[in-house]
Amino acid sequence: MQPSLSPRSPGQQRPPTPETDYPELLANYPEEDYSPVGSFSDPDPTSPLVAPPGWSCQITPDKQMLYTNQFTQEQWVKLEDQHGKPYFYNPEDTSVQWELPQVPIPAPRSVRKSSQDSDTPAQTGPPEEKIKTLDKAGVLHRTKTVDKGKRLRKKHWSASWTVLEGGVLTFFKDSKTSAAGGLRQPSKLSTPEYTVELKGASLSWAPKDKSSKKNVLELRSRDGSEYLIQHDSEAIISTWHKAIAEGIEELSAGLLQREEGEPSSADFGSSERLGSWRDEDVRQNNAASPSLSPGGLESDLSRVRHKLRKFLQRRPTLQSLRDKGYIKDQVFGCALAQLCERERSPVPRFVQQCIRTVEARGLDIDGLYRISGNLATIQKLRYKVDHDERLDLDDGRWEDVHVITGALKLFFRELPEPLFPFSHFHQFIAAIKLQDPAQRSRCVRDLVRTLPAPNHDTLRLLIQHLCRVIEHGEQNRMSVQNVAIVFGPTLLRPEMEEASMPMTMVFQNQVVELILHQCADIFPPH
């Protein structure tokens, strides 16, 4: 029971648009980022080629009806058995079934459409009309940088099917490339990875220090979480910016009206404090008069709000608390430029201390930088560095040199952006692939000299130190290749993981190895 149809293999389609998600509606939808290749216009309802939602139908040269899934491009042929009952046949895997596979459609939200929006009188019937709305949908690159006020150490960029609907921005785990498989199993698409409430959120264009990528939005939610959203197309990210900003503005306007109209715990920061203050004011007013008018109660609430506002305005700023020493910024996980500026030093003090200590008592230790120190002791040293300015590496607790070298490597691994910035990664990889040795060395040297000043100065100190480690190779058994293998992935890594990571790691090691060989030329003496 196989027809003689060999439909051509369609090209890979891009994710659906809101119009495609809801084919029964022909208007009131924003223009979407991605449109299916070819024409998938809605058919005339009177046409015999009307297809279920998510499917398109066409007549093949063999006079057979071919149904194509607009999301996955899966194709089914409609046939009839000997009794004239229709069934469907998949030419790709020769499977048959009585009904077309159901295409999962995002559940629409309902909004009220008042009769006041139209000049025509309201018709007799339900008090309100339900219409489906989907603000926006498409594939974006996203990463979470702060989780409820706690900054995450690494940024993990990934492509995500993103839906903006009902004041909620949802990031699904399924990217554009995996959406085809997810649509066949709706359960995979039903669980979002991140859900961001736009009420009380803020949106802005991310500064360069947040990401070296272009067209990046920074979204801050009400719970203190922060997200970076990016797309290579400036036009597409601009439409997302407009849609999200309008959603925030609409929800914020409603929130402001509600806050001004009635008191809530969010107005006063603490419902317990509000209750005690308000009860006290009410008791005083009750003592003065037997009855309290609504106007008097509103006046009391305004006075409480005014007192709280003055109290909050008198709070010390974060910078003043830092200046007084009540709050100390961390060293591990801090941006290199910010750390150097805070310490007023071209190279972080912790890096200088580690290098001095290792060179004073550990250059001839076997497996230097290759052997790991005790992890618990390394974490204790890290805590000491982050919370105490008076660090003494000659303390007996840090007598194991492998603990100090492990902490130094951990410092470089936890930099938000590696010592070789993300913006320079592909340039260094391209330079190390050059066939001509002289040109390769010259190109790497020129790239090193274009690094930001804190990165350049820190790299100079580290490479010169590692060269001294290599000079004692007979004792510590650390050759140029061994040192490059240890520090290559730590100092030079891509912002997003690539498919060919093993090969990329080879190039990373080769870049560090070349810089070690050419140290005198790349970093000439002052």
DRENTI-29304 format. One record per residue (C-alpha): residue number from 1; x negated, y, z. Coordinates in steps of 0.001 Angstrom, whole numbers. Example, Ala and Ser with C-alpha at 12.3 -4.5 7.8 and 13.67 -1.06 7.14 Angstrom:
@num:1&u:-12300&v:-4500&w:7800
@num:2&u:-13670&v:-1060&w:7140
//
This chain:
@num:1&u:0&v:0&w:0
@num:2&u:-2660&v:2479&w:-1091
@num:3&u:-1892&v:5138&w:-3702
@num:4&u:-4364&v:5949&w:-6434
@num:5&u:-4970&v:9414&w:-5022
@num:6&u:-8456&v:10664&w:-4351
@num:7&u:-8008&v:14174&w:-3048
@num:8&u:-11077&v:16329&w:-3195
@num:9&u:-12934&v:16954&w:29
@num:10&u:-11965&v:20390&w:1254
@num:11&u:-14562&v:22777&w:2607
@num:12&u:-14836&v:23322&w:6310
@num:13&u:-12228&v:25793&w:7450
@num:14&u:-12657&v:28605&w:9956
@num:15&u:-10491&v:28757&w:13115
@num:16&u:-6825&v:29745&w:12701
@num:17&u:-5425&v:33212&w:13012
@num:18&u:-2478&v:34208&w:15190
@num:19&u:-387&v:34285&w:11978
@num:20&u:-1449&v:30714&w:11296
@num:21&u:-758&v:29706&w:14901
@num:22&u:2853&v:30898&w:14535
@num:23&u:3813&v:30449&w:10865
@num:24&u:7503&v:30993&w:11529
@num:25&u:6866&v:34673&w:12334
@num:26&u:5819&v:36931&w:9480
@num:27&u:5147&v:40190&w:11322
@num:28&u:4037&v:41825&w:14593
@num:29&u:708&v:39989&w:14730
@num:30&u:-2726&v:41654&w:14699
@num:31&u:-5186&v:40890&w:11951
@num:32&u:-7384&v:37979&w:13008
@num:33&u:-11122&v:37544&w:12745
@num:34&u:-10991&v:34336&w:10752
@num:35&u:-8763&v:33399&w:7861
@num:36&u:-8572&v:29946&w:6294
@num:37&u:-10381&v:29586&w:2999
@num:38&u:-7856&v:29673&w:189
@num:39&u:-4262&v:30791&w:401
@num:40&u:-2086&v:29383&w:3153
@num:41&u:875&v:31718&w:2788
@num:42&u:4131&v:30826&w:4459
@num:43&u:6456&v:28984&w:2075
@num:44&u:9922&v:30091&w:1189
@num:45&u:12326&v:28375&w:3603
@num:46&u:14448&v:27309&w:617
@num:47&u:11465&v:25658&w:-1093
@num:48&u:11202&v:21855&w:-1007
@num:49&u:7534&v:22263&w:0
@num:50&u:8311&v:23527&w:3502
@num:51&u:5734&v:21927&w:5845
@num:52&u:5689&v:21538&w:9636
@num:53&u:3798&v:24217&w:11620
@num:54&u:64&v:23902&w:11055
@num:55&u:442&v:22053&w:7733
@num:56&u:481&v:23187&w:4104
@num:57&u:2057&v:21214&w:1268
@num:58&u:1256&v:21031&w:-2430
@num:59&u:2065&v:18833&w:-5416
@num:60&u:-879&v:16865&w:-6814
@num:61&u:-1395&v:16179&w:-10558
@num:62&u:0&v:12688&w:-9812
@num:63&u:3314&v:14317&w:-8724
@num:64&u:2709&v:13336&w:-5105
@num:65&u:3202&v:15577&w:-2050
@num:66&u:-124&v:16254&w:-293
@num:67&u:-31&v:17680&w:3244
@num:68&u:-3180&v:19428&w:4527
@num:69&u:-3846&v:20256&w:8186
@num:70&u:-4685&v:23974&w:8160
@num:71&u:-7022&v:23555&w:11150
@num:72&u:-8906&v:20290&w:10512
@num:73&u:-8306&v:19947&w:6742
@num:74&u:-7098&v:16392&w:7349
@num:75&u:-4970&v:15285&w:4382
@num:76&u:-1959&v:12953&w:4244
@num:77&u:46&v:11803&w:1210
@num:78&u:3808&v:11415&w:1468
@num:79&u:5061&v:8109&w:17
@num:80&u:8225&v:6043&w:196
@num:81&u:8630&v:2374&w:1014
@num:82&u:10825&v:-79&w:-930
@num:83&u:13917&v:1147&w:935
@num:84&u:13210&v:4798&w:157
@num:85&u:12112&v:5648&w:3697
@num:86&u:9259&v:8205&w:3654
@num:87&u:5933&v:7552&w:5372
@num:88&u:2471&v:9129&w:5263
@num:89&u:-852&v:7727&w:4100
@num:90&u:-4365&v:9034&w:4916
@num:91&u:-6684&v:8376&w:1914
@num:92&u:-9786&v:8961&w:4034
@num:93&u:-9350&v:6130&w:6540
@num:94&u:-6457&v:4279&w:4777
@num:95&u:-4225&v:4621&w:7838
@num:96&u:-435&v:4930&w:7557
@num:97&u:2241&v:6244&w:9911
@num:98&u:5859&v:7333&w:9771
@num:99&u:5341&v:10953&w:10866
@num:100&u:2675&v:13600&w:10267
@num:101&u:317&v:14067&w:13246
@num:102&u:1556&v:16896&w:15426
@num:103&u:-620&v:20014&w:15406
@num:104&u:-956&v:21560&w:18894
@num:105&u:37&v:25228&w:18952
@num:106&u:-906&v:27568&w:21864
@num:107&u:2102&v:28153&w:24086
@num:108&u:3478&v:31645&w:23407
@num:109&u:4251&v:34099&w:26122
@num:110&u:7604&v:35830&w:26300
@num:111&u:8022&v:39578&w:26489
@num:112&u:11097&v:41653&w:26805
@num:113&u:12324&v:43587&w:23812
@num:114&u:14709&v:46228&w:25058
@num:115&u:17662&v:47323&w:22996
@num:116&u:16532&v:50908&w:23627
@num:117&u:13691&v:50415&w:21159
@num:118&u:16221&v:50382&w:18307
@num:119&u:18832&v:52851&w:17185
@num:120&u:21309&v:50016&w:16597
@num:121&u:23614&v:49137&w:19494
@num:122&u:22822&v:46054&w:21521
@num:123&u:24602&v:42979&w:20322
@num:124&u:26732&v:40840&w:22562
@num:125&u:24694&v:37933&w:23837
@num:126&u:21753&v:37311&w:26122
@num:127&u:20564&v:40396&w:28050
@num:128&u:17102&v:40235&w:26511
@num:129&u:15446&v:38831&w:23420
@num:130&u:12419&v:36553&w:23649
@num:131&u:9704&v:36992&w:21042
@num:132&u:6368&v:35241&w:20771
@num:133&u:3246&v:37362&w:20992
@num:134&u:-432&v:36472&w:20794
@num:135&u:-2783&v:39430&w:21100
@num:136&u:-5903&v:37888&w:19584
@num:137&u:-7743&v:34625&w:19004
@num:138&u:-11032&v:33602&w:17459
@num:139&u:-14526&v:32254&w:18060
@num:140&u:-16918&v:34397&w:20116
@num:141&u:-20286&v:33888&w:21786
@num:142&u:-20040&v:34302&w:25528
@num:143&u:-21999&v:33832&w:28734
@num:144&u:-21266&v:34408&w:32408
@num:145&u:-23880&v:36533&w:34214
@num:146&u:-22256&v:37155&w:37615
@num:147&u:-19959&v:34775&w:39496
@num:148&u:-17836&v:36640&w:42073
@num:149&u:-20638&v:39044&w:42918
@num:150&u:-23444&v:36464&w:42801
@num:151&u:-25799&v:37004&w:39887
@num:152&u:-26574&v:33853&w:37922
@num:153&u:-30227&v:33187&w:37197
@num:154&u:-29937&v:32133&w:33563
@num:155&u:-27720&v:33107&w:30689
@num:156&u:-26244&v:30188&w:28777
@num:157&u:-24842&v:31547&w:25522
@num:158&u:-22411&v:29302&w:23705
@num:159&u:-19707&v:29619&w:21064
@num:160&u:-16191&v:29442&w:22454
@num:161&u:-12651&v:29453&w:21077
@num:162&u:-11266&v:32582&w:22741
@num:163&u:-7620&v:33539&w:23229
@num:164&u:-6297&v:36902&w:24484
@num:165&u:-2692&v:36501&w:25559
@num:166&u:-494&v:37998&w:28248
@num:167&u:-3256&v:40033&w:29895
@num:168&u:-5462&v:36956&w:30250
@num:169&u:-8664&v:36257&w:28291
@num:170&u:-9308&v:32514&w:28055
@num:171&u:-12555&v:30891&w:26908
@num:172&u:-12153&v:27278&w:25835
@num:173&u:-15079&v:24894&w:25758
@num:174&u:-14359&v:24028&w:22149
@num:175&u:-16462&v:25990&w:19667
@num:176&u:-15608&v:26499&w:16022
@num:177&u:-17505&v:23357&w:15055
@num:178&u:-15747&v:21161&w:17620
@num:179&u:-12263&v:22626&w:17247
@num:180&u:-11349&v:20085&w:14588
@num:181&u:-11787&v:17171&w:16954
@num:182&u:-10115&v:19013&w:19818
@num:183&u:-6999&v:19751&w:17831
@num:184&u:-6419&v:16040&w:17349
@num:185&u:-6581&v:15637&w:21118
@num:186&u:-4708&v:18573&w:22657
@num:187&u:-5862&v:17681&w:26158
@num:188&u:-9354&v:18816&w:25258
@num:189&u:-8116&v:22286&w:24337
@num:190&u:-5713&v:22579&w:27242
@num:191&u:-8455&v:23017&w:29869
@num:192&u:-10175&v:26402&w:29625
@num:193&u:-13742&v:26877&w:30779
@num:194&u:-13244&v:30470&w:31967
@num:195&u:-10040&v:32455&w:32517
@num:196&u:-10383&v:36203&w:33067
@num:197&u:-7510&v:38319&w:34394
@num:198&u:-7647&v:41732&w:32700
@num:199&u:-5722&v:43427&w:35514
@num:200&u:-8205&v:45707&w:37285
@num:201&u:-11054&v:44688&w:34930
@num:202&u:-13440&v:47028&w:33114
@num:203&u:-14971&v:46784&w:29643
@num:204&u:-18000&v:48501&w:28150
@num:205&u:-20711&v:47998&w:25563
@num:206&u:-23576&v:46116&w:27186
@num:207&u:-26876&v:48029&w:27475
@num:208&u:-30072&v:46644&w:25977
@num:209&u:-31385&v:45465&w:29343
@num:210&u:-28402&v:43111&w:29673
@num:211&u:-28976&v:41387&w:26315
@num:212&u:-31229&v:41795&w:23304
@num:213&u:-28389&v:40677&w:21043
@num:214&u:-26400&v:43198&w:19036
@num:215&u:-22655&v:43803&w:19314
@num:216&u:-22377&v:42713&w:22952
@num:217&u:-19466&v:43605&w:25260
@num:218&u:-19696&v:43514&w:29053
@num:219&u:-16481&v:42512&w:30835
@num:220&u:-16221&v:42888&w:34610
@num:221&u:-13269&v:41232&w:36310
@num:222&u:-11538&v:42292&w:39478
@num:223&u:-13106&v:39452&w:41502
@num:224&u:-16655&v:40690&w:40827
@num:225&u:-17516&v:38328&w:37964
@num:226&u:-19220&v:39624&w:34814
@num:227&u:-19217&v:38208&w:31282
@num:228&u:-21101&v:39081&w:28094
@num:229&u:-19144&v:38662&w:24846
@num:230&u:-20818&v:38844&w:21424
@num:231&u:-20141&v:38431&w:17719
@num:232&u:-22512&v:38974&w:14802
@num:233&u:-19911&v:41056&w:12941
@num:234&u:-19616&v:44626&w:14199
@num:235&u:-16122&v:44950&w:12719
@num:236&u:-14849&v:41823&w:14504
@num:237&u:-16333&v:42708&w:17898
@num:238&u:-14870&v:46212&w:17541
@num:239&u:-11380&v:44774&w:17087
@num:240&u:-11915&v:42595&w:20160
@num:241&u:-13105&v:45643&w:22095
@num:242&u:-9958&v:47521&w:21107
@num:243&u:-7618&v:44625&w:21948
@num:244&u:-9200&v:43928&w:25368
@num:245&u:-9415&v:47635&w:26245
@num:246&u:-5747&v:48147&w:25379
@num:247&u:-4800&v:45157&w:27526
@num:248&u:-6792&v:46507&w:30482
@num:249&u:-5323&v:49983&w:30058
@num:250&u:-1760&v:48661&w:29908
@num:251&u:-2170&v:46485&w:32984
@num:252&u:-4088&v:49166&w:34907
@num:253&u:-1330&v:51711&w:34236
@num:254&u:1253&v:49352&w:35691
@num:255&u:-1000&v:48591&w:38655
@num:256&u:-1523&v:52303&w:39359
@num:257&u:2204&v:53011&w:39239
@num:258&u:2900&v:50170&w:41648
@num:259&u:169&v:51335&w:44030
@num:260&u:1508&v:54893&w:44041
@num:261&u:5101&v:53732&w:44419
@num:262&u:4662&v:51322&w:47310
@num:263&u:1899&v:50507&w:49819
@num:264&u:-51&v:47306&w:49454
@num:265&u:-3056&v:45713&w:51092
@num:266&u:-5138&v:46576&w:48025
@num:267&u:-4551&v:50305&w:48669
@num:268&u:-6065&v:50190&w:52120
@num:269&u:-8719&v:47511&w:51822
@num:270&u:-7430&v:45573&w:54847
@num:271&u:-3843&v:44711&w:55646
@num:272&u:-4736&v:44127&w:59288
@num:273&u:-6167&v:47603&w:59771
@num:274&u:-3236&v:49134&w:57927
@num:275&u:-772&v:47314&w:60131
@num:276&u:-2386&v:48495&w:63360
@num:277&u:-2704&v:52131&w:62215
@num:278&u:769&v:52255&w:60747
@num:279&u:2303&v:50648&w:63825
@num:280&u:586&v:53237&w:65984
@num:281&u:1850&v:56130&w:63860
@num:282&u:5347&v:54666&w:63786
@num:283&u:5355&v:54252&w:67571
@num:284&u:4284&v:57880&w:68002
@num:285&u:7029&v:59078&w:65667
@num:286&u:9620&v:56866&w:67379
@num:287&u:8631&v:58355&w:70705
@num:288&u:9143&v:61850&w:69340
@num:289&u:12490&v:61161&w:67666
@num:290&u:15057&v:58379&w:67955
@num:291&u:15258&v:57845&w:64194
@num:292&u:12692&v:58007&w:61386
@num:293&u:13771&v:59350&w:58024
@num:294&u:12429&v:57907&w:54749
@num:295&u:10649&v:61192&w:54098
@num:296&u:8840&v:60967&w:57430
@num:297&u:7699&v:57412&w:56719
@num:298&u:6328&v:58473&w:53330
@num:299&u:4446&v:61289&w:55024
@num:300&u:2911&v:58859&w:57520
@num:301&u:1783&v:56551&w:54751
@num:302&u:214&v:59443&w:52870
@num:303&u:-1684&v:60449&w:56005
@num:304&u:-2985&v:56907&w:56486
@num:305&u:-4039&v:56773&w:52853
@num:306&u:-5851&v:60102&w:53239
@num:307&u:-7706&v:58892&w:56354
@num:308&u:-8826&v:55724&w:54599
@num:309&u:-9988&v:57634&w:51543
@num:310&u:-12123&v:59935&w:53699
@num:311&u:-13551&v:56934&w:55537
@num:312&u:-14499&v:55174&w:52312
@num:313&u:-16092&v:58314&w:50915
@num:314&u:-18332&v:58564&w:54004
@num:315&u:-19744&v:55081&w:53461
@num:316&u:-23491&v:55117&w:52719
@num:317&u:-24517&v:54369&w:49167
@num:318&u:-26331&v:51189&w:48228
@num:319&u:-29440&v:53189&w:47334
@num:320&u:-29520&v:54902&w:50729
@num:321&u:-29313&v:51520&w:52476
@num:322&u:-32226&v:50327&w:50340
@num:323&u:-34249&v:53452&w:51182
@num:324&u:-33690&v:52854&w:54892
@num:325&u:-34713&v:49218&w:54567
@num:326&u:-31354&v:47705&w:55520
@num:327&u:-31075&v:46023&w:52117
@num:328&u:-34104&v:44553&w:50368
@num:329&u:-33894&v:43606&w:46714
@num:330&u:-35088&v:40143&w:45814
@num:331&u:-38301&v:39376&w:43939
@num:332&u:-37333&v:36037&w:42400
@num:333&u:-34766&v:36473&w:39644
@num:334&u:-35322&v:40225&w:39351
@num:335&u:-35971&v:41788&w:35939
@num:336&u:-39696&v:42348&w:35438
@num:337&u:-39442&v:46027&w:34486
@num:338&u:-37116&v:46751&w:37410
@num:339&u:-39421&v:44946&w:39859
@num:340&u:-42525&v:46802&w:38664
@num:341&u:-40713&v:50131&w:38849
@num:342&u:-39483&v:49396&w:42370
@num:343&u:-42960&v:48386&w:43544
@num:344&u:-44619&v:51203&w:41564
@num:345&u:-47070&v:48652&w:40200
@num:346&u:-47942&v:47592&w:36611
@num:347&u:-47864&v:43919&w:37711
@num:348&u:-45616&v:42437&w:40441
@num:349&u:-47445&v:42239&w:43767
@num:350&u:-46468&v:38609&w:44286
@num:351&u:-48137&v:37618&w:40989
@num:352&u:-51314&v:39457&w:41995
@num:353&u:-51351&v:37810&w:45436
@num:354&u:-50909&v:34306&w:44003
@num:355&u:-53684&v:34757&w:41438
@num:356&u:-56109&v:36155&w:44026
@num:357&u:-55376&v:33291&w:46436
@num:358&u:-55745&v:30565&w:43793
@num:359&u:-59033&v:31988&w:42515
@num:360&u:-60353&v:32327&w:46059
@num:361&u:-59809&v:28753&w:47140
@num:362&u:-58411&v:26539&w:44410
@num:363&u:-60038&v:26806&w:40947
@num:364&u:-61711&v:23424&w:41273
@num:365&u:-58679&v:21521&w:42598
@num:366&u:-57669&v:18596&w:40392
@num:367&u:-54503&v:19124&w:38329
@num:368&u:-54194&v:22835&w:39130
@num:369&u:-50782&v:24088&w:37851
@num:370&u:-50049&v:20589&w:36525
@num:371&u:-49376&v:18880&w:39866
@num:372&u:-46228&v:20025&w:41646
@num:373&u:-46326&v:21164&w:45251
@num:374&u:-43828&v:20234&w:47947
@num:375&u:-40486&v:21619&w:46748
@num:376&u:-39155&v:22375&w:50240
@num:377&u:-42288&v:24364&w:51097
@num:378&u:-42068&v:26230&w:47783
@num:379&u:-38480&v:27242&w:48634
@num:380&u:-39596&v:28426&w:52072
@num:381&u:-42275&v:30575&w:50413
@num:382&u:-39704&v:31931&w:48005
@num:383&u:-37393&v:32873&w:50887
@num:384&u:-40308&v:34563&w:52647
@num:385&u:-41116&v:36601&w:49533
@num:386&u:-37492&v:37682&w:49048
@num:387&u:-36877&v:38692&w:52661
@num:388&u:-40193&v:39832&w:54101
@num:389&u:-42535&v:42424&w:52616
@num:390&u:-45445&v:41285&w:54819
@num:391&u:-46478&v:38161&w:52911
@num:392&u:-49712&v:36479&w:53984
@num:393&u:-50678&v:33600&w:51699
@num:394&u:-53571&v:32753&w:54037
@num:395&u:-50989&v:31600&w:56579
@num:396&u:-51414&v:27905&w:57401
@num:397&u:-47954&v:27131&w:56028
@num:398&u:-49215&v:27879&w:52495
@num:399&u:-52550&v:26080&w:52725
@num:400&u:-51616&v:23736&w:49849
@num:401&u:-52679&v:25519&w:46648
@num:402&u:-50126&v:23494&w:44658
@num:403&u:-47377&v:25226&w:46677
@num:404&u:-48673&v:28638&w:45590
@num:405&u:-49054&v:27611&w:41943
@num:406&u:-45570&v:26061&w:42051
@num:407&u:-44087&v:29276&w:43455
@num:408&u:-45844&v:31327&w:40751
@num:409&u:-44436&v:29105&w:37999
@num:410&u:-40995&v:29319&w:39640
@num:411&u:-41213&v:33126&w:39603
@num:412&u:-41795&v:33168&w:35837
@num:413&u:-39082&v:30545&w:35209
@num:414&u:-36462&v:32568&w:37105
@num:415&u:-37078&v:35838&w:35306
@num:416&u:-33763&v:36861&w:33666
@num:417&u:-35774&v:37399&w:30495
@num:418&u:-39062&v:35502&w:30040
@num:419&u:-42467&v:37161&w:29886
@num:420&u:-42193&v:36996&w:26078
@num:421&u:-38824&v:38799&w:25641
@num:422&u:-36004&v:37111&w:23752
@num:423&u:-36280&v:39761&w:21039
@num:424&u:-39854&v:38607&w:20280
@num:425&u:-39278&v:34850&w:20359
@num:426&u:-38603&v:34185&w:16678
@num:427&u:-41382&v:36582&w:15650
@num:428&u:-43956&v:34619&w:17664
@num:429&u:-42652&v:31303&w:16293
@num:430&u:-42876&v:32649&w:12730
@num:431&u:-46411&v:33933&w:13363
@num:432&u:-47684&v:30599&w:14722
@num:433&u:-46368&v:28835&w:11595
@num:434&u:-48630&v:30875&w:9288
@num:435&u:-51128&v:28677&w:7440
@num:436&u:-54035&v:31126&w:7308
@num:437&u:-55838&v:31052&w:10718
@num:438&u:-57081&v:34642&w:10485
@num:439&u:-53665&v:35964&w:9566
@num:440&u:-52049&v:33857&w:12287
@num:441&u:-54375&v:35197&w:14994
@num:442&u:-53993&v:38774&w:13794
@num:443&u:-50197&v:38530&w:13733
@num:444&u:-49975&v:37054&w:17258
@num:445&u:-52368&v:39728&w:18559
@num:446&u:-50257&v:42515&w:17059
@num:447&u:-47068&v:41028&w:18511
@num:448&u:-48597&v:40823&w:21998
@num:449&u:-49507&v:44495&w:21792
@num:450&u:-45872&v:45385&w:21033
@num:451&u:-44623&v:43865&w:24294
@num:452&u:-43149&v:46245&w:26912
@num:453&u:-45788&v:47600&w:29292
@num:454&u:-44808&v:45447&w:32353
@num:455&u:-44733&v:42311&w:30189
@num:456&u:-48036&v:43139&w:28488
@num:457&u:-49893&v:43951&w:31721
@num:458&u:-48529&v:40894&w:33544
@num:459&u:-49393&v:38637&w:30596
@num:460&u:-52921&v:40080&w:30467
@num:461&u:-53527&v:39310&w:34147
@num:462&u:-52035&v:35814&w:33871
@num:463&u:-53907&v:34809&w:30686
@num:464&u:-57240&v:36055&w:32033
@num:465&u:-56608&v:34061&w:35214
@num:466&u:-55743&v:30918&w:33235
@num:467&u:-58954&v:31315&w:31228
@num:468&u:-60891&v:31204&w:34496
@num:469&u:-58939&v:28067&w:35438
@num:470&u:-59988&v:26501&w:32102
@num:471&u:-63634&v:27408&w:32761
@num:472&u:-63515&v:25004&w:35738
@num:473&u:-62021&v:22266&w:33571
@num:474&u:-64645&v:19699&w:34523
@num:475&u:-63477&v:19861&w:38144
@num:476&u:-59728&v:20523&w:37791
@num:477&u:-59290&v:18632&w:34467
@num:478&u:-57171&v:21446&w:33026
@num:479&u:-58025&v:22002&w:29349
@num:480&u:-56587&v:24665&w:27080
@num:481&u:-54023&v:22181&w:25785
@num:482&u:-52969&v:21143&w:29302
@num:483&u:-52495&v:24736&w:30441
@num:484&u:-50542&v:25577&w:27262
@num:485&u:-48217&v:22598&w:27820
@num:486&u:-47503&v:23756&w:31383
@num:487&u:-46882&v:27442&w:30580
@num:488&u:-45549&v:27342&w:27001
@num:489&u:-41853&v:26671&w:27795
@num:490&u:-42056&v:28893&w:30897
@num:491&u:-43357&v:32043&w:29221
@num:492&u:-41710&v:31684&w:25814
@num:493&u:-38167&v:30383&w:25339
@num:494&u:-35167&v:31214&w:23107
@num:495&u:-32099&v:32986&w:24431
@num:496&u:-29863&v:30183&w:23146
@num:497&u:-30842&v:26529&w:23015
@num:498&u:-31545&v:25382&w:19489
@num:499&u:-30923&v:22021&w:17853
@num:500&u:-34639&v:21431&w:17163
@num:501&u:-35832&v:22058&w:20734
@num:502&u:-38606&v:19386&w:20699
@num:503&u:-40198&v:20969&w:17633
@num:504&u:-39659&v:24448&w:19030
@num:505&u:-41458&v:23427&w:22219
@num:506&u:-44494&v:22433&w:20167
@num:507&u:-44634&v:25930&w:18673
@num:508&u:-44189&v:27493&w:22126
@num:509&u:-47229&v:25602&w:23405
@num:510&u:-49234&v:26553&w:20319
@num:511&u:-48533&v:30264&w:20857
@num:512&u:-49867&v:30119&w:24428
@num:513&u:-52820&v:27994&w:23317
@num:514&u:-53771&v:30513&w:20627
@num:515&u:-53561&v:33423&w:23097
@num:516&u:-55819&v:31517&w:25517
@num:517&u:-58377&v:30919&w:22746
@num:518&u:-58194&v:34547&w:21567
@num:519&u:-57999&v:36146&w:25027
@num:520&u:-61044&v:38396&w:24556
@num:521&u:-59735&v:39682&w:21221
@num:522&u:-56097&v:40127&w:22285
@num:523&u:-56952&v:41616&w:25696
@num:524&u:-60255&v:43479&w:25278
@num:525&u:-61946&v:44795&w:28448
@num:526&u:-60874&v:48281&w:29477
//
